[in-house]
Amino acid sequence: MAAEKASSQESGAKPSLSDALKHYYSTLQYEWKKITFPNRTQLLQSVLVVFIFCIFLMLIVSAYDLVVGWVFRSLILPSTPTGQ
């Protein structure tokens, strides 16, 4: 039986669906064992880094918005006369 499978795979024939699924799930199980999940300390450090980065990015975008708003209000937009 094993010799027949080996000869059919060597000749280029497609493996059966059940053989393909068995191979897929055995490979999946092997890869799943390689996954490492962070512990609590690593997770909190990562969350803190992302939070600080978001605040930093928010400050940059806010500063850019203030500068561009000031440029539009004072330099680009014509001043409209009041009281007309």
Secondary structure, 3 states (H helix, E strand, C coil): CHHHHHHHHHCCCCCCHHHHHHHHHHHHHHHHCCCCCCCHHHHHHHHHHHHHHHHHHHHHHHHHHHHHHHHHHHHHCCCCCCCC
